[in-house]
Each structure stands twice: as C-alpha cells, then as structure tokens.
C-alpha cells in the first residue's frame, strides 16, 4: 500500500475514484459538477474585478440591460424546468394511481 501512495499521480487517481463513488452514491450528476469546477474560478475572478472597479457597489451588476436580460432568461429557464418537472411528476403519479384500479 505504501508504494501506491508514493506517487502524486496515484493519490490524485485515488481522490478522483473516491469522488466518483461519492457522486454516484448521492446521485449527483457529473456534468454540472465539472462545469462548476471549471467555470467557478473565472466567474469569481470576474466578479471580484467588477466589484473592485465599482468600489464594492453591487448595483453595477444590475445596471446593464444585457445583464438584466441574462438574469431574466436564467430565471425563466429555471421556472420552466421546475414547472415541467412538477407537471411530469404529477402525471406519473396520476398514472401510477390509475393503474392500481
């Protein structure tokens, strides 16, 4: 076992394997996890830069019409996905109840 942990590559592979097991156990999808890991750092850097240029004023994030359009589109998208999921779940539950009769 000591030989397996001597090389940094083996430790990284062990960590990746354990991460995969945890993601699978808790049914966490891999694609959003990877996107968050890749885009999180650049997004945080851009947020810090914007807040630094504005002197810490958060309203700078809501002054541009294009940004407001992106925010609204994102909110509408999540509402649509949530409503579709609830409607599909209700239809499945209704179908499961009617099959028992």
Secondary structure, DSSP 4 states (H G I P E B T S, - for coil): -TTTTTSHHHHHHHHHHHHHHHHHHTT--HHHHHHHHHHHHHHHHHHHHHHHHTTS-GGGGGSSHHHHHHHHHHHHHHHHHHHHHHHHHHHHHHHHHHHT-
